[in-house]
Amino acid sequence: MSRIFATSFASVYPHYVTKVEKKGRTKAELDEVIEWLTGFDESALSRHLDEGTTFEDLFAEAHLNPLASSITGVVCGVRVENVEDPLMQKIRYLDKLVDELAKGKSMDRVLRS
């Protein structure tokens, strides 16, 4: 099992915020992306952050967006569409969306709409 599975989402979230804000995007946009991927609303996302939910439990409760499988590309040298472990793939989907947001892609493109 990968160490990231047992890592609390709340411990990584500030790094996502920093990454997107450095590139001129907002925490609200980041939250919108996370909510799009996971199916959580704002209060559910806040609850997971407050409770220190692990990535494993976060994605166990998530209702993954049906368009998530259209997320493709490379994160940390790994093609997200080729990741075999389902949980790791979901984490990589999230990483890829955060990367796209930070790189200045429009929300329409990031949210596959």
Stockholm file with secondary structure:
# STOCKHOLM 1.0

chainA/1-113         MSRIFATSFASVYPHYVTKVEKKGRTKAELDEVIEWLTGFDESALSRHLDEGTTFEDLFAEAHLNPLASSITGVVCGVRVENVEDPLMQKIRYLDKLVDELAKGKSMDRVLRS
#=GR chainA/1-113 SS CCGGGGSBHHHHHHHHHHHHHHTTCCHHHHHHHHHHHHCCCHHHHHHHHHHTCBHHHHHHHCCCCGGGGGCCSEETTEEGGGCCSHHHHHHHHHHHHHHHHHTTCCHHHHTTC
#=GC SS_cons         CCGGGGSBHHHHHHHHHHHHHHTTCCHHHHHHHHHHHHCCCHHHHHHHHHHTCBHHHHHHHCCCCGGGGGCCSEETTEEGGGCCSHHHHHHHHHHHHHHHHHTTCCHHHHTTC
//
